[in-house]
Amino acid sequence: MASNLLELRRAAGYKNANDFAEAHGIPASTYARYESNPDKIPMDRAWQLADILGTTIDAIVGRKAPAPGTARGEVQLEYDGLTPEARQLADELREFVLMKDEKIRARRRCEEERPYEALCYQYEQQMLSELRDGAAFGELVAFDSAEAARTTFESFLREQAAKKRGKLSTKAQKIVDDQVIEKIMAAYDRTHGEFELDGMHVLWGSVDHGVMVEYDSAESARGGDARE
């Protein structure tokens, strides 16, 4: 067991144990005991050595960590003791709970994202209105590409945030505004372009917040359930 800590120390570039102990404020005799009896190392010192050597406490004390998934907790042991029929019921219940959990999480994500999608729509309309007001007669307001439109919109958001903060802006205020901009831009990415929903290709129209559905085939369209 002594060789594990010794090898870690040597791998860190310390050929001499006394040099290592002195460099890290550990009495030489104490450290010598650690290398000879790593299982006796106090927890706080084990953490210190693990941080110094960039490894785990298991490696410091010479303990082989169990492979992930091999540990059998109380619930797993109870499951192992069930009859095959009861295990099947437990598996079905687990699948049902996981499905419900995913739906709950999805609903919560929608609730959290909806205000930023509304802000995205609001600021995009404001940006387009200002661009149209600044355009000359007969000049069409358009972007060279979707990426150019996105970049212009993000710049517009940053300009609006800077105006709101004014000249007495603080670093904390800018951090908060940057976080809001990040969420609005995430909403922009969600509401522009094509995505897949229940196996169907869906196009989100950001101008009117409507959803246009394109089916893969006439057959899928007849059996589809499109909802706005």
C-alpha positions in Angstrom: 0.0 0.0 0.0 2.9 2.3 0.6 3.9 2.3 -3.0 0.8 4.1 -4.3 1.4 7.4 -2.5 5.1 7.1 -3.1 4.6 6.7 -6.9 2.1 9.6 -6.9 4.7 11.8 -5.2 7.5 10.8 -7.6 5.2 11.3 -10.6 4.7 14.9 -9.3 8.4 15.5 -9.6 9.5 14.9 -5.9 12.2 12.3 -5.8 12.7 12.9 -2.1 9.9 12.5 0.5 11.4 15.2 2.8 11.5 17.7 -0.1 7.8 17.1 -0.7 6.9 17.3 2.9 8.8 20.6 3.4 7.3 22.1 0.2 3.8 21.6 1.5 4.2 22.3 5.2 3.9 18.7 6.4 6.3 17.4 9.1 8.8 15.0 7.4 8.2 12.2 10.0 4.4 12.6 9.6 4.6 12.3 5.9 6.9 9.3 6.2 4.1 7.6 8.1 1.6 8.4 5.4 3.7 6.7 2.8 4.2 3.6 4.9 0.6 3.5 6.3 -1.7 5.4 3.8 -4.8 3.9 5.4 -4.0 5.8 8.6 -4.0 9.2 6.9 -6.6 11.6 8.5 -9.4 12.7 6.2 -8.4 16.4 6.1 -4.8 15.5 5.2 -6.0 13.0 2.6 -8.0 15.8 0.9 -4.9 18.1 1.0 -2.7 15.4 -0.6 -5.3 14.6 -3.2 -5.5 18.3 -4.2 -1.7 18.6 -4.3 -1.2 15.6 -6.4 -4.3 16.1 -8.6 -5.9 12.8 -7.7 -8.6 11.2 -5.6 -8.6 10.2 -1.9 -9.0 6.6 -3.0 -5.7 6.8 -4.8 -4.0 8.5 -1.8 -5.0 5.9 0.7 -4.4 3.0 -1.7 -8.1 2.0 -1.9 -9.5 0.7 -5.1 -12.7 2.6 -5.9 -15.6 0.4 -6.9 -16.6 0.5 -10.5 -19.6 2.7 -11.3 -22.8 0.8 -11.1 -21.5 -2.1 -9.0 -22.5 -0.8 -5.6 -25.8 -2.3 -4.4 -27.9 0.0 -2.3 -30.8 -0.9 -0.1 -33.4 -0.2 -2.8 -31.4 -2.2 -5.3 -31.1 -5.1 -2.9 -34.9 -5.0 -2.3 -35.5 -5.0 -6.0 -33.2 -8.0 -6.5 -35.3 -9.9 -3.9 -38.6 -9.4 -5.8 -40.2 -12.1 -7.8 -39.9 -11.8 -11.6 -43.6 -10.7 -11.8 -43.1 -8.0 -9.2 -39.9 -6.8 -11.0 -41.9 -6.4 -14.2 -44.5 -4.3 -12.3 -41.7 -2.2 -10.8 -40.1 -1.7 -14.2 -43.4 -0.6 -15.7 -44.0 1.8 -12.8 -40.5 3.2 -13.2 -41.1 3.8 -16.9 -44.4 5.5 -16.2 -42.8 7.8 -13.5 -39.9 8.7 -15.8 -42.4 9.6 -18.6 -44.4 11.8 -16.2 -41.3 13.4 -14.9 -40.1 14.3 -18.4 -43.5 15.9 -19.1 -43.4 17.9 -15.9 -39.9 19.1 -16.7 -40.9 20.0 -20.3 -43.8 22.0 -19.0 -41.7 23.8 -16.5 -39.1 24.6 -19.3 -41.9 26.0 -21.4 -43.1 28.1 -18.5 -39.6 29.5 -17.9 -38.9 30.1 -21.6 -42.3 31.7 -22.5 -41.5 35.2 -21.0 -38.2 35.3 -23.0 -40.0 34.3 -26.2 -42.4 37.2 -25.6 -39.5 39.6 -25.0 -37.8 38.2 -28.1 -40.9 39.0 -30.2 -41.3 42.4 -28.6 -37.7 43.5 -29.2 -37.6 42.0 -32.7 -40.7 44.0 -33.7 -39.2 47.2 -32.2 -35.9 46.6 -34.1 -37.7 46.1 -37.4 -39.9 49.1 -36.8 -36.8 51.3 -36.2 -35.1 49.9 -39.3 -38.2 50.6 -41.4 -38.5 54.1 -40.0 -34.8 54.8 -40.9 -35.1 53.4 -44.4 -35.4 55.7 -47.4 -38.4 55.7 -49.7 -38.4 52.6 -51.8 -35.6 50.9 -49.7 -36.4 47.4 -48.6 -35.4 46.4 -45.1 -33.8 43.0 -45.5 -30.8 41.0 -44.2 -28.2 39.2 -46.4 -28.6 36.0 -44.3 -30.2 34.5 -41.3 -26.9 34.9 -39.4 -26.8 38.6 -40.3 -30.3 39.0 -38.9 -29.4 37.2 -35.7 -26.2 39.3 -35.3 -28.2 42.5 -35.9 -30.8 41.5 -33.3 -28.2 40.7 -30.7 -26.5 44.0 -31.3 -29.8 45.8 -30.9 -30.5 44.0 -27.6 -27.1 45.1 -26.3 -27.7 48.7 -27.3 -31.1 48.7 -25.5 -29.5 47.2 -22.4 -26.7 49.9 -22.4 -29.3 52.6 -22.8 -31.2 51.3 -19.8 -28.1 51.2 -17.6 -27.0 54.7 -18.6 -23.7 56.3 -17.7 -23.8 55.0 -14.1 -23.7 51.4 -15.2 -22.3 48.9 -12.7 -20.6 45.6 -13.4 -23.3 43.7 -11.6 -26.0 45.4 -13.7 -24.2 44.4 -16.9 -23.9 40.8 -15.8 -27.6 40.7 -15.1 -28.4 42.2 -18.5 -26.0 39.8 -20.3 -27.8 36.9 -18.7 -31.2 38.3 -19.9 -29.8 38.8 -23.4 -28.5 35.2 -23.4 -31.9 33.9 -22.6 -33.6 36.1 -25.2 -31.1 34.9 -27.8 -31.9 31.3 -26.9 -35.5 32.1 -27.4 -34.6 33.7 -30.8 -32.9 30.5 -31.8 -35.8 28.4 -30.7 -38.4 30.5 -32.6 -36.5 30.9 -35.9 -36.1 28.0 -38.2 -37.2 24.4 -38.4 -37.3 21.8 -35.6 -38.8 18.4 -35.1 -41.9 17.7 -33.0 -43.3 14.2 -32.6 -41.7 13.1 -35.8 -43.1 16.1 -37.8 -41.1 18.9 -39.4 -42.3 22.1 -37.8 -41.5 25.7 -38.9 -42.0 28.4 -36.2 -43.0 31.8 -37.6 -41.5 34.4 -35.3 -43.5 37.3 -36.9 -46.9 36.1 -35.7 -45.9 33.4 -33.2 -47.8 30.9 -35.3 -46.8 27.3 -36.1 -46.8 25.9 -39.6 -46.6 22.2 -39.9 -45.1 20.3 -42.8 -45.7 16.5 -42.9 -43.3 14.0 -44.4 -46.0 12.5 -46.5 -49.7 12.6 -47.3 -50.2 9.5 -45.2 -48.7 11.1 -42.1 -50.8 14.2 -42.7 -54.0 12.2 -42.6 -53.1 10.7 -39.3 -51.5 13.8 -37.8 -52.8 16.0 -35.1 -51.5 19.5 -35.7 -52.1 22.0 -33.0 -51.3 25.7 -32.9 
